């Protein structure tokens, strides 16, 4: 955790979890959203035809469930 900057380890004392500011948290979430978009893009381009067909079927099922929920 210390290597990731999430905790501070002090000699002969307990570890302390780092506190982040609101600005730091917003910055982290912005980076995460960009990375997730990149991952989705790469995944979509690397899908097989069978995987794409399975995804279309799954989306169709979810769409039907959402319509039931909305009623």
N, C-alpha and C positions, 0 to 999 in steps of 0.2 A: 504494500500500500504506500509505503514511503517513496518508492521508486516512481510511482504514478502521481505523487504529490497529494495523496489523499489522507495521509497521516504523518505525524511527526513523532519520531522515537527519540526520547531523551535518556541519557545514561541514568540508571538507578531510579527511574520514574516510569510511570505508565505511558503508554502511547496516547497521543491526543489526535482526535479527528480534526482535520482542517475544516474551517468554516469558509464558505464561498459567499461572495457578495452577489446581489441580484444581477449586477452587470456580468459577472463571471458566469453565472448560470445561464443567462440569456445567450452569451457568446458560445457556451458549450452546446446549447440546444440548436443554435444556428448551424454549427459545424455538423452536428448529428443529422439534421434534416438534409443537408447537402450530401453527406455520405450515404444516407438511406436512398436518396434519389439516384445517386450514382450506382448503387448496388442493384436497385430495381431495373435501371436501364440496362446494365450488363447482363442481368439475369434474363430479361426479356429477349435480348439479342441472342443469347446462348441456348434458349429453350429448343427442345426438339419439337417436331410437329405433334407428337403424342402428348407431350407435356402441355403444349399450347391448347390442344383440344380438351384435355382434362381441366385446365384453368377456365376455359369458356363454359364448360359444364358446371363447374363449381360456382362461377359468377351467376349463372342462370338460377341455380338452386338458392343462392343467397338473395337474389333479387325477389324470388317468389316468397321467401321467408319475410323479407322486409315489407312486402306488400300486405302480407297477413298481419304483421305487427302494426301497420299503419291504420288498419281498419278498426 
